[in-house]
């Protein structure tokens, strides 16, 4: 199990810089700039898509590289997610931000969620890699969040992540507080979705987040 960072941990060590959106600006030069940014600011990690993760790790072996699985809707089967994680582990990827079965979550199919969390969490635990289970809080009510967090708390998942941030409303600070309260003090909470300033980041950390996922690390640290 991975330990939470100490309360006094510097902000830059909590930031997972995300380079995930594909548009006309998604060039090789832009990817290299992201790697340099993470190294220059000594950020926690760089999170990139699966097709880029292996290449980034190969050329930057000392860099902590995270990737996303079943992003952004979580509609792939647990077996497909398992296979992709295995393949990327072979490429040296350090952490996996996995969109859980959102259809199961929205419809309260808790047994299916528990089976998926056990299968994927167990794989990552065996290989000493962190799995961050994305539950997409912006589409859930409080009662469902509590139900889902209880399932993950009882599984081998080391981190609960609020959202992909992909086309969703910003993560609410109350949801971070709710996850922390229901998850307990031992597991890690990652907040993503709409964190773009130092003030945003600090609010989420004060609410119980250990890690902040953002594409705005430079702006956050400069503010």
Secondary structure by P-SEA (a helix, b strand, c coil): cccccccccccccccccccccccccccaaaaaaaaaaaaaacccbbbbccccaaaaaaaccccccccccccccccccaaaaaaaaaaaaaacccccccccaaaaaaacaaaaaaaaaaaaaaaaaaacbbbbbbcccccccaaaaaaaaaaaaaccccbbbcccccccccccaaaaaaaaaaacccbbbbbbcccccaaaaaaaaaacccccccccaaaaaac
